[in-house]
């Protein structure tokens, strides 16, 4: 006999999103405010390490990663009753401003405009 987890089907969602940072200093300031917030789950050493990471990253990637809540990522599928999120991982890295792995022949690539 197998339970639901043994027979469940898992899908990995891949979302590429390119954003333009219009004000790195303001983005860093917003992240630093979150890091310094008394309720941030950081000890003094971790807090200082994160402050240095955000301040030392001139692209704003570290700051943006700090500002995106895991619940924001999971909300991509919150409205779909037939799926249940299991894990989420977020990475933010510098980009040249375009999606690098565009493949027009991919039948699973659904270009949805959500304005």
C-alpha positions as CSV (number, residue, x, y, z in Angstrom):
1,X,0.0,0.0,0.0
2,X,1.1,3.5,-0.6
3,X,0.0,6.8,0.9
4,X,-0.8,10.0,-0.9
5,X,2.8,11.2,-0.8
6,X,4.1,8.1,-2.6
7,X,1.6,8.5,-5.4
8,X,1.6,12.3,-5.6
9,X,3.0,14.1,-8.6
10,X,5.5,16.9,-8.1
11,X,6.1,19.7,-10.5
12,X,8.9,22.3,-10.3
13,X,7.9,25.8,-11.2
14,X,10.6,27.9,-12.8
15,X,9.9,31.6,-13.0
16,X,12.4,34.0,-14.5
17,X,11.7,37.7,-13.8
18,X,13.9,40.5,-14.8
19,X,13.5,43.7,-12.8
20,X,15.2,47.1,-13.2
21,X,16.5,48.6,-10.0
22,X,15.8,52.3,-10.3
23,X,17.3,53.3,-7.0
24,X,19.8,51.0,-5.4
25,X,20.3,53.2,-2.4
26,X,16.6,53.3,-1.5
27,X,16.4,49.5,-2.1
28,X,19.3,48.9,0.3
29,X,17.8,51.3,2.8
30,X,14.5,49.3,2.8
31,X,16.4,46.1,3.3
32,X,18.5,47.5,6.1
33,X,15.4,48.7,7.8
34,X,14.1,45.1,7.7
35,X,17.4,43.7,8.9
36,X,17.6,46.1,11.8
37,X,14.0,45.6,12.8
38,X,13.9,44.1,16.4
39,X,11.6,41.3,15.3
40,X,14.1,40.1,12.6
41,X,15.1,36.6,13.5
42,X,18.9,37.4,13.7
43,X,21.4,37.4,16.4
44,X,23.9,40.3,16.5
45,X,26.6,38.6,14.4
46,X,24.0,37.5,11.8
47,X,22.5,41.0,11.7
48,X,25.9,42.6,11.1
49,X,26.8,40.0,8.4
50,X,23.5,40.8,6.6
51,X,24.1,44.5,6.9
52,X,27.6,44.1,5.4
53,X,26.2,41.9,2.6
54,X,23.5,44.4,1.6
55,X,25.9,47.4,1.8
56,X,28.6,45.6,-0.1
57,X,26.3,44.6,-3.0
58,X,26.2,47.5,-5.5
59,X,23.6,45.6,-7.7
60,X,20.9,45.6,-5.1
61,X,20.4,41.8,-5.4
62,X,21.1,41.1,-1.7
63,X,18.7,43.9,-0.7
64,X,16.0,42.6,-3.0
65,X,16.3,39.1,-1.8
66,X,15.9,40.4,1.8
67,X,12.7,42.2,0.9
68,X,10.9,39.3,-0.9
69,X,8.9,37.3,1.6
70,X,8.7,33.5,1.1
71,X,4.9,33.9,1.2
72,X,5.1,36.1,-1.9
73,X,6.7,33.3,-3.8
74,X,4.1,30.7,-2.6
75,X,1.3,33.0,-3.5
76,X,1.9,32.2,-7.1
77,X,-0.2,29.0,-6.5
78,X,-2.3,30.0,-3.5
79,X,-5.4,30.3,-5.7
80,X,-5.1,26.8,-7.2
81,X,-7.0,24.3,-5.0
82,X,-5.5,21.3,-6.8
83,X,-1.9,21.9,-5.8
84,X,-0.2,22.3,-2.5
85,X,3.2,24.0,-2.3
86,X,6.0,21.8,-0.8
87,X,9.2,23.9,-1.0
88,X,10.3,27.2,-2.3
89,X,13.7,28.6,-2.9
90,X,14.4,32.1,-4.2
91,X,17.6,33.4,-5.8
92,X,18.3,36.9,-6.9
93,X,21.3,37.7,-9.1
94,X,22.5,40.4,-11.5
95,X,21.2,40.2,-15.1
96,X,22.0,41.9,-18.4
97,X,18.4,43.0,-18.5
98,X,17.0,40.2,-20.7
99,X,15.9,36.6,-20.1
100,X,18.9,34.5,-21.2
101,X,17.2,31.1,-21.7
102,X,14.3,32.2,-24.0
103,X,13.2,29.2,-26.1
104,X,10.3,29.9,-28.5
105,X,9.9,26.2,-29.3
106,X,9.2,25.1,-25.8
107,X,5.6,23.8,-25.7
108,X,5.5,24.2,-21.9
109,X,6.5,27.9,-22.0
110,X,3.3,29.9,-21.5
111,X,3.8,33.6,-21.9
112,X,1.1,35.1,-19.8
113,X,0.7,38.9,-19.7
114,X,-0.5,39.9,-16.3
115,X,-0.9,43.6,-16.2
